[in-house]
């Protein structure tokens, strides 16, 4: 009976596993305790879902690169990718951040996700009010803004329009 064996050799950030004579490379990543030296963020501006993007059900993630001074103030924000309708809202939100003090300037990636959820209920009710969007901080560098779907109505001419303010 032939025995199967499993051995591993660690080479930097790669691990090589040998099982029964076959080698497999697995890239390992080490968790960071404080990405980019960020341990806290103070938000001085609120995240706004652009009304036109909300009505058009534009969803997506805007990825930005935020450059912080040693004092924690945001020095510069660059947009790397994301839906054009959502970019300015995400950039304005991140520009209002204040990070913890650090030993020097740093540049950190940030992801802001915008999501319209659900089908509005009770739109036929004359007292229906659309709930405002709300933000959830997933972690220090990731924020999601969730917006209930806005209520649209059909007027007497059969055209769709907004029934309530967004």
C-alpha positions as CSV (number, residue, x, y, z in Angstrom):
1,X,0.0,0.0,0.0
2,X,1.4,3.4,-1.0
3,X,1.1,6.2,1.5
4,X,0.0,9.7,0.5
5,X,1.9,12.5,2.0
6,X,1.3,16.2,2.4
7,X,4.2,18.7,3.0
8,X,4.3,22.4,2.7
9,X,7.2,24.8,2.0
10,X,6.7,28.6,2.7
11,X,8.5,30.9,0.2
12,X,7.8,34.6,1.1
13,X,4.1,35.1,0.5
14,X,3.7,31.9,-1.5
15,X,3.1,28.5,-0.1
16,X,3.8,25.3,-2.0
17,X,1.9,22.2,-1.0
18,X,3.0,18.8,-2.2
19,X,0.4,16.1,-2.0
20,X,1.2,12.7,-3.5
21,X,3.9,14.1,-5.6
22,X,1.8,16.9,-7.1
23,X,2.6,20.5,-6.3
24,X,0.1,23.4,-6.0
25,X,0.9,27.0,-5.5
26,X,-1.4,29.0,-3.2
27,X,-0.9,32.7,-2.8
28,X,-1.4,33.6,0.9
29,X,-2.3,37.0,2.2
30,X,-1.7,38.3,5.7
31,X,-4.4,40.3,7.4
32,X,-3.6,43.9,8.2
33,X,-4.6,45.2,11.6
34,X,-4.7,48.8,10.5
35,X,-4.9,49.3,6.8
36,X,-2.9,52.4,5.7
37,X,-2.6,53.3,9.4
38,X,-6.3,54.1,9.6
39,X,-7.7,53.3,13.0
40,X,-10.6,55.8,13.1
41,X,-12.5,58.0,10.7
42,X,-14.6,61.0,11.7
43,X,-17.2,61.9,9.1
44,X,-17.9,65.7,8.8
45,X,-20.1,65.4,5.8
46,X,-23.0,63.1,5.1
47,X,-23.2,60.7,2.2
48,X,-25.9,61.6,-0.2
49,X,-27.4,59.3,-2.9
50,X,-27.8,61.6,-5.9
51,X,-31.5,61.9,-6.6
52,X,-31.2,61.4,-10.4
53,X,-29.2,58.2,-9.8
54,X,-31.7,57.0,-7.2
55,X,-34.7,57.4,-9.6
56,X,-32.7,55.8,-12.4
57,X,-31.8,52.9,-10.1
58,X,-28.0,53.4,-10.7
59,X,-26.1,51.0,-8.4
60,X,-22.4,50.4,-8.1
61,X,-19.2,50.9,-6.3
62,X,-17.0,54.0,-6.6
63,X,-13.3,53.3,-5.8
64,X,-11.3,56.3,-4.7
65,X,-7.7,56.9,-3.5
66,X,-7.6,59.3,-0.6
67,X,-4.4,61.0,0.4
68,X,-4.2,61.9,4.1
69,X,-1.9,64.4,5.8
70,X,-0.1,63.4,8.9
71,X,-2.7,65.4,10.9
72,X,-5.5,63.2,9.5
73,X,-7.0,65.8,7.1
74,X,-7.8,64.7,3.6
75,X,-5.4,66.3,1.2
76,X,-6.6,64.9,-2.1
77,X,-9.1,62.4,-3.4
78,X,-8.8,60.8,-6.8
79,X,-11.5,58.8,-8.5
80,X,-10.2,55.5,-9.8
81,X,-13.5,54.0,-11.2
82,X,-17.2,53.9,-10.7
83,X,-20.5,55.0,-12.3
84,X,-20.2,58.7,-13.4
85,X,-23.5,59.6,-11.7
86,X,-22.2,58.5,-8.3
87,X,-18.6,59.7,-8.5
88,X,-19.1,63.3,-7.2
89,X,-21.2,62.2,-4.2
90,X,-18.6,59.7,-3.2
91,X,-15.7,62.2,-3.6
92,X,-17.5,64.9,-1.6
93,X,-18.2,62.4,1.2
94,X,-14.6,61.2,1.4
95,X,-13.2,64.8,1.3
96,X,-15.1,65.5,4.5
97,X,-13.3,62.7,6.4
98,X,-10.9,63.3,9.2
99,X,-8.6,60.3,10.0
100,X,-6.5,59.5,13.0
101,X,-3.1,61.3,13.4
102,X,-0.3,59.3,11.9
103,X,3.5,59.4,11.7
104,X,3.4,60.7,8.1
105,X,1.2,61.2,5.1
106,X,-0.5,58.1,3.6
107,X,-2.6,57.1,0.6
108,X,-5.5,54.7,1.1
109,X,-8.0,53.1,-1.2
110,X,-11.7,53.6,-0.3
111,X,-14.8,52.0,-1.7
112,X,-18.2,53.6,-1.5
113,X,-21.1,51.3,-2.7
114,X,-24.5,52.8,-3.7
115,X,-27.5,50.4,-3.8
116,X,-31.2,50.9,-4.5
117,X,-33.2,48.1,-3.0
118,X,-36.7,46.7,-3.2
119,X,-39.9,47.7,-4.8
120,X,-41.7,50.6,-3.1
121,X,-44.8,49.4,-1.3
122,X,-47.9,51.5,-0.7
123,X,-47.3,53.9,-3.6
124,X,-51.0,54.0,-4.1
125,X,-51.5,55.2,-0.6
126,X,-51.9,58.9,-0.5
127,X,-49.9,59.0,2.8
128,X,-46.9,57.0,1.4
129,X,-43.6,58.5,2.3
130,X,-40.3,57.2,0.8
131,X,-37.7,56.4,3.4
132,X,-34.5,58.3,3.2
133,X,-31.2,56.5,2.2
134,X,-29.0,55.3,5.0
135,X,-25.3,54.6,5.2
136,X,-23.6,51.5,6.7
137,X,-19.9,51.4,7.4
138,X,-18.7,47.9,6.5
139,X,-15.2,48.6,7.8
140,X,-12.8,51.5,8.0
141,X,-12.4,51.8,4.2
142,X,-15.8,50.6,2.9
143,X,-19.1,52.3,3.2
144,X,-22.5,51.2,1.6
145,X,-25.4,53.6,1.1
146,X,-28.7,51.8,0.7
147,X,-31.8,53.6,-0.7
148,X,-35.3,52.2,-0.8
149,X,-36.7,52.4,-4.3
150,X,-38.4,55.7,-4.9
151,X,-42.1,55.8,-5.4
152,X,-43.2,56.7,-8.9
153,X,-46.8,57.3,-10.0
154,X,-48.7,57.5,-13.3
155,X,-50.5,60.8,-13.9
156,X,-53.8,61.2,-15.8
157,X,-51.9,61.4,-19.1
158,X,-50.3,58.1,-18.5
159,X,-46.8,59.5,-17.9
160,X,-44.6,58.3,-15.1
161,X,-43.5,60.9,-12.6
162,X,-42.3,61.4,-9.1
163,X,-45.1,61.3,-6.5
164,X,-43.0,62.5,-3.6
165,X,-39.7,64.3,-3.2
166,X,-36.6,62.2,-3.0
